[in-house]
Amino acid sequence: MQRRLREEFEASALPYLQELLRAAMRLCGSRAAAEDLVQEAYLQAWRSFSRFERGTNCRAWLYKILMFSHSRQRRSTARQPQTTHLNEAGDVAVLFDPPTPDALTAASVKAAFDKVPEPFRTAVVLVDVEEFSYREAADILGVPIGTVMSRLSRGRRVLRLELVEQAAAMGLGVGDRRERQGSS
């Protein structure tokens, strides 16, 4: 019985190991922290695999566990929880919406991505990087679809602003739309 369960777990869950590690790297920022997070997620998945409904989306189930584990780790390691005021971060992002630069390095994109506040970054990772639907992302995060859509929109906007700053620091000419409109 235990052997069959282990084989079924390996066949269902292990194919997503590298994908989960990639997502964890984006969430944690370091390989060591990502590996710890994925290890914790797989341990939790194994412990609850007997309750997993065969035939359902194992990938989404694993991501839900990964996100839960990530939240739990952040809560347990922080003395005070890191808070992001969604309205304040969104208001800053709404002020200016420049085009995304074309010629950036991977390091500059990662640096910009790391500056996106956690709730927004998680939505961007799930929907834009890991290609979950809004419904799947909402289920994984345990929030309404509208919240996912809002966080995704704000996350994309903050990321775009950060990329423009990275491009400007590299001397790439991405002009302010307001400047271009004023000269027309």
C-alpha positions in Angstrom: 0.0 0.0 0.0 2.7 2.5 1.0 4.8 1.5 -2.0 1.9 2.1 -4.4 1.1 5.5 -2.8 4.8 6.5 -3.1 4.9 5.5 -6.7 1.7 7.4 -7.4 3.0 10.5 -5.6 6.3 10.3 -7.6 4.4 10.0 -10.9 1.9 12.8 -10.1 4.0 15.3 -8.2 7.6 15.0 -9.0 7.3 16.1 -12.7 6.6 19.6 -11.4 9.8 19.8 -9.2 11.8 22.0 -11.5 8.9 24.2 -12.2 8.1 24.7 -8.5 11.8 25.4 -7.9 11.7 28.1 -10.6 8.7 29.7 -9.0 10.2 29.5 -5.5 13.3 31.2 -6.8 11.2 34.1 -8.0 9.4 34.3 -4.7 12.4 33.9 -2.4 15.2 35.5 -4.4 17.9 33.0 -3.5 18.4 29.4 -4.6 19.0 28.1 -1.0 15.7 29.6 0.3 13.9 28.4 -2.8 15.2 24.8 -2.3 14.1 24.9 1.4 10.7 26.2 0.3 10.2 23.5 -2.3 11.4 20.8 0.1 8.8 22.0 2.7 6.1 22.1 0.0 6.8 18.6 -1.1 7.0 17.3 2.4 3.5 18.8 3.1 2.3 17.4 -0.2 3.5 13.9 0.7 1.9 14.1 4.1 -1.4 15.0 2.6 -1.2 13.0 -0.6 -3.7 10.5 0.7 -6.3 13.3 0.7 -5.4 14.5 -2.9 -8.3 13.8 -5.3 -6.9 11.8 -8.2 -7.8 13.3 -11.6 -7.7 16.9 -10.3 -5.0 19.4 -11.2 -1.9 18.2 -9.3 0.1 21.2 -10.5 -2.3 23.7 -9.1 -2.5 21.7 -5.8 1.3 21.8 -5.5 1.4 25.5 -6.2 -1.3 26.0 -3.5 0.9 24.1 -1.0 4.0 26.1 -2.2 2.2 29.4 -1.6 0.9 28.3 1.7 4.4 27.2 2.8 5.9 30.4 1.6 3.4 32.4 3.6 4.0 30.3 6.7 7.8 30.6 6.4 7.5 34.4 6.0 5.3 34.7 9.0 7.5 32.5 11.2 10.8 34.2 10.2 9.6 37.8 10.5 9.3 39.5 13.8 6.8 41.9 12.3 4.9 41.0 9.2 5.9 42.9 6.1 3.0 44.9 4.9 2.3 46.5 1.6 -0.5 49.0 1.4 -2.1 47.9 -1.9 -3.7 51.3 -2.5 -0.6 53.3 -1.9 1.6 51.1 -4.2 -1.1 51.1 -6.8 -1.6 54.8 -6.7 2.1 55.4 -7.4 2.0 52.9 -10.3 -1.1 54.6 -11.8 0.6 58.0 -12.1 2.7 57.1 -15.0 2.5 54.1 -17.4 5.5 54.2 -19.8 6.3 51.6 -22.4 8.5 48.8 -21.4 12.1 49.0 -22.7 13.2 46.4 -25.2 17.0 46.2 -24.4 17.5 45.1 -20.8 19.7 42.4 -19.3 18.4 39.5 -17.3 20.0 40.9 -14.2 18.2 44.2 -14.6 14.9 42.5 -15.1 15.5 40.4 -12.0 16.4 43.5 -10.0 13.2 45.2 -11.2 11.1 42.1 -10.4 12.6 42.0 -6.9 11.3 45.5 -6.2 7.7 44.6 -7.0 5.8 44.2 -3.6 5.1 40.6 -2.6 1.3 40.4 -3.2 1.7 41.8 -6.7 4.9 39.7 -7.5 3.1 36.5 -6.5 0.2 37.2 -8.8 2.6 38.0 -11.7 4.5 34.8 -11.1 1.4 32.6 -11.0 -0.4 34.2 -14.0 2.3 35.6 -16.3 5.2 33.3 -15.6 3.6 30.0 -14.6 0.6 30.5 -16.9 -2.2 29.7 -14.4 -5.6 31.0 -15.2 -7.1 33.8 -13.0 -9.4 31.2 -11.5 -6.5 28.8 -10.7 -4.4 31.6 -9.3 -7.3 32.7 -7.1 -7.8 29.2 -5.8 -4.0 28.8 -5.1 -3.9 32.1 -3.2 -7.3 31.7 -1.6 -8.5 35.1 -2.8 -11.3 36.2 -5.2 -10.5 36.5 -8.9 -11.0 40.3 -8.8 -8.2 40.5 -6.2 -5.9 38.4 -8.5 -6.7 40.7 -11.4 -6.1 43.8 -9.4 -2.8 42.6 -8.0 -1.7 41.4 -11.4 -2.5 44.8 -13.0 -0.7 46.7 -10.3 2.2 44.2 -10.3 2.6 44.6 -14.0 2.5 48.4 -13.8 5.0 48.5 -10.9 7.3 46.1 -12.9 7.0 48.3 -16.0 8.0 51.4 -14.0 11.0 49.6 -12.4 12.1 48.4 -15.9 11.9 52.0 -17.2 14.1 53.1 -14.3 16.5 50.2 -15.1 16.6 51.3 -18.7 17.3 54.9 -17.8 20.1 53.8 -15.5 21.6 51.9 -18.4 21.3 55.0 -20.6 18.6 53.5 -22.8 16.3 56.3 -24.2 12.8 55.6 -22.9 11.1 59.0 -22.9 8.3 60.0 -20.7 5.0 59.9 -22.6 4.1 63.3 -21.1 7.3 64.8 -22.6 6.5 63.3 -26.0 2.9 64.5 -25.8 4.0 68.0 -24.8 6.2 68.3 -27.9 3.6 67.2 -30.4 
